[in-house]
């Protein structure tokens, strides 16, 4: 890629800020799997990104939010100015935060929600001030630096949550608590628990109650939620591991690799090996 300048500030390998200015279009064809919580703010530019195999085209300013494990691909981009905030779980997620701004809140770990916000002019100015404060704090190793850096990151996240709630319909915590509990449980157990009844037993409610709750929220069914999470992990492993289809099947809780292949093919309209060959290109 043709890069004019990249400046990176870092704190103990747990939090970093990169300021990127591109001389011309940068095209990265190879997908990468994100290993930290990452915020990409394209302040000025246009392009097409794929996040967990979903396409997002933009022209102007936009902020993307990615969680560890997600697959990020740049199909095309022409960027004049961009910023990247990256932090490990130990830097921010271990703190007790309001549910909306936590690592399981509105912006992160929502695999089936829009992973971006579009700031308006007044928001751009406010966020720019926060980044300036961050850069200044990175440059001075004063006492309390960790707390100051985390405070600025938290403010950036809070402002982004407010933008998200202005632009998208975000259900209240009361309305979505069961959905969130279910999704967290699926994230922790999808490799070995594939039935709605198994999760219902863990949550102490009936499968029918979960289905009614999902229907009320207007989302996909609980069974499709579980299936989609399994398929997503299968796609990630097909691209980012050296495991065979048989090994991936066993890792995802399928005792019969042939059944896993049928399961994947029905969902994707192509076999695991066809998917790997096609997307790998």
C-alpha positions in Angstrom: 0.0 0.0 0.0 1.1 3.6 -0.7 1.2 5.2 2.7 2.3 8.8 3.3 2.5 8.6 7.0 1.6 6.3 9.9 2.1 7.5 13.5 1.4 5.0 16.3 1.1 5.7 20.0 1.1 2.7 22.4 0.5 2.0 26.1 2.0 -1.3 27.4 0.8 -3.2 24.4 -2.7 -3.0 25.6 -4.0 0.2 24.0 -2.8 2.0 20.9 -3.8 4.9 18.6 -2.6 5.0 15.0 -2.9 8.1 12.8 -2.9 7.2 9.1 -2.7 9.4 6.1 -2.7 7.8 2.7 -1.1 9.2 -0.4 -3.5 7.3 -2.7 -5.8 4.3 -2.8 -4.8 1.3 -0.7 -6.1 -2.1 -1.6 -5.6 -5.1 0.7 -7.0 -8.3 -0.7 -6.0 -10.6 2.1 -8.6 -10.9 4.9 -7.3 -10.5 8.5 -8.8 -11.7 11.7 -8.9 -9.0 14.4 -7.2 -9.9 17.6 -8.2 -6.9 19.7 -11.2 -4.5 20.1 -10.7 -2.1 17.2 -12.2 1.2 16.2 -11.6 2.4 12.7 -12.5 6.0 12.1 -12.3 7.0 8.4 -12.4 10.7 8.8 -12.2 11.4 5.0 -12.4 8.8 2.3 -14.4 6.1 0.5 -14.2 2.4 0.0 -15.7 -1.0 0.5 -15.0 -3.2 3.5 -16.1 -6.7 4.5 -16.7 -7.4 8.1 -17.4 -11.1 8.9 -18.2 -11.5 5.2 -20.8 -8.7 5.1 -20.2 -5.8 2.7 -20.1 -2.2 3.8 -19.6 0.6 1.2 -19.0 4.2 2.4 -18.2 7.6 1.0 -17.3 10.3 3.7 -16.7 9.9 7.4 -17.6 6.7 9.2 -16.5 4.8 12.3 -16.4 0.9 12.4 -16.3 -1.2 15.5 -14.7 -4.7 15.5 -14.4 -7.3 18.2 -11.7 -9.9 18.6 -12.2 -12.8 16.2 -14.0 -10.9 13.5 -12.8 -11.1 9.9 -11.9 -7.8 8.3 -11.2 -7.3 4.6 -10.5 -4.2 2.6 -11.9 -4.7 -0.9 -11.1 -1.1 -2.0 -10.4 2.2 -0.4 -9.2 5.7 -1.1 -8.5 7.3 2.2 -7.1 10.7 3.0 -7.1 10.6 6.8 -8.0 7.7 9.2 -7.5 6.7 12.8 -7.3 3.3 14.5 -7.9 2.7 18.2 -7.1 -0.7 19.4 -7.3 -2.1 22.9 -7.1 -5.4 24.7 -9.8 -6.7 27.0 -7.6 -6.1 30.1 -7.3 -2.4 29.3 -11.0 -1.5 29.2 -13.4 -4.5 29.5 -12.4 -5.5 33.0 -13.8 -2.3 34.3 -17.5 -2.1 35.4 -19.3 0.1 32.9 -22.8 1.0 32.0 -24.3 -1.9 30.0 -24.5 0.2 26.8 -20.8 1.2 26.8 -19.4 -2.1 28.0 -17.6 -4.6 25.7 -20.9 -6.5 25.5 -22.8 -3.3 24.9 -24.1 -1.4 21.9 -21.0 -1.2 19.8 -19.0 -4.4 20.4 -19.8 -8.1 20.3 -23.0 -7.6 18.4 -22.4 -9.9 15.5 -25.8 -9.3 13.9 -26.0 -5.5 14.4 -24.6 -2.7 12.1 -20.9 -2.4 13.1 -20.6 1.4 12.4 -21.8 4.9 13.1 -21.7 8.0 10.9 -20.7 11.1 12.8 -22.1 14.5 11.9 -19.9 17.7 11.6 -20.3 18.6 15.3 -19.5 15.0 16.3 -16.4 15.0 14.2 -15.1 18.1 16.0 -15.8 16.6 19.4 -14.1 13.3 18.5 -11.2 15.1 17.1 -10.6 16.9 20.4 -10.7 13.5 22.2 -8.0 12.1 19.8 -5.9 15.2 20.4 -6.2 14.7 24.1 -5.2 11.0 23.7 -2.1 11.9 21.6 -1.0 14.4 24.2 -1.5 11.9 27.0 0.5 9.2 25.1 3.4 11.6 24.8 3.7 12.3 28.5 4.2 9.4 30.9 2.7 11.2 33.9 1.2 9.6 37.0 -2.3 8.2 36.4 -1.6 7.8 32.7 -3.6 4.6 32.5 -6.7 6.2 34.1 -6.5 9.2 31.8 -6.1 7.1 28.6 -9.0 4.9 29.6 -11.1 7.9 30.4 -10.6 9.4 26.9 -11.3 6.0 25.3 -14.5 5.7 27.4 -15.6 9.2 26.3 -15.0 8.2 22.7 -17.1 5.1 23.2 -19.9 7.0 25.0 -20.1 9.5 22.2 -20.2 6.7 19.6 -23.0 5.0 21.5 -25.0 8.2 21.5 -24.5 8.5 17.8 -25.6 4.9 17.3 -28.8 5.5 19.3 -29.5 8.6 17.3 -29.1 6.8 13.9 -30.5 3.3 14.7 -33.3 1.9 16.7 -31.5 0.6 19.8 -33.8 -1.3 22.2 -33.6 -0.6 25.9 -31.6 -2.8 28.2 -34.9 -4.1 29.8 -36.2 -5.1 26.4 -33.0 -6.8 25.2 -31.7 -8.4 28.4 -32.9 -11.9 27.6 -31.6 -11.6 24.1 -28.2 -10.4 25.4 -28.0 -13.2 28.0 -28.9 -15.7 25.3 -26.3 -14.3 22.8 -23.5 -14.3 25.5 -24.4 -17.9 26.4 -24.3 -18.9 22.7 -20.9 -17.2 22.3 -19.5 -19.2 25.2 -21.0 -22.6 24.3 -21.9 -22.8 20.5 -19.1 -25.3 20.0 -20.8 -27.9 22.1 -24.5 -26.8 22.6 -26.5 -26.6 19.4 -30.1 -26.7 20.6 -32.4 -24.0 21.9 -33.6 -26.2 24.7 -30.0 -26.6 26.0 -29.7 -22.8 26.3 -33.2 -22.5 27.7 -32.3 -24.9 30.5 -29.2 -22.8 31.3 -31.3 -19.7 31.5 -34.0 -21.3 33.5 -36.9 -20.6 31.1 -38.7 -22.5 28.4 -37.6 -22.6 24.7 -41.0 -21.2 23.8 -40.4 -18.1 26.0 -37.1 -17.5 24.2 -38.7 -17.8 20.8 -41.5 -15.4 21.8 -38.9 -12.9 23.1 -37.0 -13.0 19.8 -40.2 -12.6 17.9 -41.1 -9.6 19.9 -37.8 -8.0 19.1 -38.2 -8.8 15.4 -35.0 -10.8 15.2 -34.2 -14.1 13.6 -35.3 -17.2 15.5 -33.1 -18.6 18.4 -32.3 -21.7 16.4 -31.1 -19.6 13.4 -29.1 -17.5 15.8 -27.2 -20.6 17.0 -26.9 -21.9 13.4 -25.5 -18.6 12.2 -22.9 -18.4 14.9 -21.7 -22.0 14.1 -21.5 -21.1 10.4 -19.6 -17.9 11.1 -17.0 -19.8 13.1 -16.8 -22.4 10.5 -16.1 -19.8 7.8 -13.4 -18.2 10.1 -11.7 -21.5 10.7 -11.8 -22.5 7.0 -9.9 -19.3 6.2 -7.6 -18.9 9.2 -6.7 -22.3 10.4 -4.8 -25.3 8.9 -7.5 -27.7 10.1 -9.2 -30.1 7.8 -13.0 -30.0 7.3 -13.2 -33.1 9.5 -11.2 -31.4 12.3 -13.3 -28.2 12.1 -16.5 -30.3 12.3 -15.2 -32.0 15.5 -14.1 -28.7 17.0 -17.7 -27.3 16.4 -19.3 -30.2 18.1 -20.3 -32.4 15.2 -19.6 -36.1 15.7 -20.3 -36.8 12.0 -18.1 -34.7 9.6 -20.5 -35.6 6.7 -23.4 -34.1 8.6 -21.4 -30.9 9.2 -20.7 -30.7 5.5 -24.4 -31.0 4.7 -25.2 -28.4 7.5 -22.7 -25.9 6.0 -23.6 -26.6 2.4 -27.3 -26.0 3.1 -26.6 -22.7 4.8 -24.1 -21.4 2.3 -25.2 -23.1 -0.9 -21.6 -24.3 -1.3 -19.5 -26.9 0.4 -16.8 -26.0 3.0 -14.0 -26.6 0.6 -15.7 -24.6 -2.2 -16.1 -21.7 0.2 -12.5 -21.9 1.3 -11.3 -22.0 -2.3 -13.6 -19.1 -3.5 -13.1 -16.7 -0.6 -9.4 -17.5 -0.2 -8.8 -16.0 -3.6 
